[in-house]
Amino acid sequence: MLTEFLERLILFNTGLAVAAGLFGLVRYRRLAPSWRWLALLAGFDALMEVVYGLLSALKVHNLFLNPFVSVGEIVLLTLLYRQVLQSAVFNRVVPWLLGLFGLYALLQTPLKLDVVHLAVSLEIVANLIQLVLAGLYFQKLLNELRVEHLPRDPFFWFSVALAAYGLGNILISLFSNYLFAHCTEQLQKIVFWGVRNVFNIQLYLAYILVLWARPVPTNAGDTELA
């Protein structure tokens, strides 16, 4: 019963990711230039979810993909937030941030594809970067006060979803070793198949929200709705 529910949840998560990716593809030309990075991110995540699903169906472990997925997501997220933040200081930091993270991911990549390796530290670093990016946007909102109706700012909700995703996955990563060593297989499935996919689902819903919204180009990062 539980396994069937979790499998349906995973399938729904993949379907939602694919829907967000296709929606970004359809809307790409009509999006503000800064938001096209989000469309690319949605497409990237959709492709990776499909690949993960195919490997799982073929009974092939997919952990070797995690470093590549982490790098791809962080690169696209950082480029997205660089456009939205419009910060000269952040622009100078970006090359160093991406270079160091890419190097660290390379060091965490298993040399053999058949080696099962869970790069917990890499996931934690990636999630910390996501939290920092969301926090910088919240700081921008507080400093500039240019968005008059915050609930109508889709990028605010996207940043909230990203922060929830990053924080939730950090907690899962930190307790993963304990779960594997001391908890039942059923609880492990609930956390890694269930809770983690819930965080994915709310993030993919945020993708769709932002890609569906019609932004008015402003100095605040093209984030306020018409």
Protein Blocks (a to p, Z undefined) as FASTA:
>chain_A
ZZmmmmmmmmmmmmmmmmmmmmmmmmmmmpcfklmmmmmmmmmmmmmmmmmmmmmmnopa
fklmmmmmmmmmmmmmmmmmmmmnopaklmmmmmmmmmmmmmmmmmmpcfbfklccddfk
lmmmmmmmmmmmmmmmmmmmmmnomafblmlmmklmmmmmmmmmmmmmmmmmmmmmmmmm
mmcfklmmmmmmmmmmmmmmmmmmmmmmmmmpccdddfeoopacZZ
